């Protein structure tokens, strides 16, 4: 401790459970500063993957469907996951397994070369849901 005091440094315990305990002479404030800078640099390089959602209805017209497919491709280029949802209201639910499944499979076929299907279409309440992600 006297040596650390004479040199104007801090005595930092590295491993307290070792026999004898291991200590180090260092400028602790400088060490904390460098550690904080490393964490900030790592945070800059980190990418966040968002989940975007596109909603359809069973009676969505061809032009609107193509427009939304372009939007999905745009999200995939930005490396985001996309939740494709087909919502059924009222009596439309009887078409879920026929019209709805055909429509969502058509969407999946048009996206096959641009993405990976993370979750196949399945019913969640009154919605038919499928997850797609960007190719790695």
N, C-alpha and C positions, 0 to 999 in steps of 0.2 A: 504494500500500500504506500510505503514511503517512496519507493522508486517511481510509482505512478504520479504521486504528488510532486516529486522533484521535476519530472519531465512535463508536467502539465497535462497529463492524460488521465483517462478513467480506467479503473480496474474492473473488467467485465467478466463475470463468471460464465464460462462456456458450457461446462458440464459439471453440475453440482453433485451428481450421483457417483462419479468416478472416485477412485481411491488413489491418491489424494485428489481433491476437486481441481478441475482445470480452469485457469483464469487467463485473461489476455489483457495486455495494455493497448488501449486504443482510444481515439477520439470518438466517443459514443454519439455525439451530436452529428458529426460528419457521417458516421455509419447510418444513422437513422435517415438523414437527408438523402444519401445515395440509395437506400432501400426504397424510399418513397418515390424517387425518380424512376427506378426500375419498374415499380408497380404501375406508374403512370404510362410508361412506354409500353408495357405489356397490355394495358387497357386500350391504348390507341390501336394496336394491331389486332385486337379482338373483334370478330365480326358477330353481329347479332342476327339471328334468323327469326323473322317475323312470320306469323301465319295470317295470310290474307284470306278473305272469304268472298266468294262470288255466288250470288243466289239466282236460281232459275225457278221457273214455274213449268208445269207440264205442257202448257200451251204456248210456250215462248216461240216466236216465229224464227224462221231460218236466218234472216239478216241479223236480228238481235243476238241469236245464238252465236253466229260467227264473230260478231263484235265482242261478245264476252269471252270467247275463246282467244281472241287476240289479246285481250286484257290479261287473261291467265298467263299467256306466253310472256307478256311483258313482266309480270310478277316473277315468273320463273327465271327470266334473264337477270333479275335483280337478286337472285339466290334466295327467294322467299318460298315458303311452303304455301300451298293454296288449298283451302277447304271449299269444295264444290258442293253446294247445297241445293236440292230441289225440294221446294216446299209445296205441300198439298193442303188446300183449304176446302172445308166442307165435304161435299160428295166426291171431290177429285181423288180422295184417298183410295177409291176402288180401282183407279188406274195406276197405282203405285208400282205394282209388279209387272205391268205390261208397258204402257206408254212411258212411264217414268223411268223404268229400268232401261228401255230401249234408248231414250234420249240421253241418259247419263252415260251409257255405253258408247253412244255416238261421240260424245264429248271426249271420252277416254281414248277412243280410237284416233281422233284427230290430234290428240296430245302425245301419243305414244313415243314419237321420235324426239320430242323436246323434254320429256320428263320421265320420272319414275313414279309409278302408282304406289303410294305408301299404304293405303287402305282401300280395299275394293269397296264398291258401293254397298251400303247397308242401311236399313231403316233405323232411325232413331226418333221414335214418336211419330209425328206426322211429317217427318223430313227424310229424304234419301240423301245420305252423306257419303262423300268420297274425298280422300286426301291425296294430293299429288305433291311431289317435291322435285327440285332441280336435279339434273343428272350430275353425278360427282365428277 
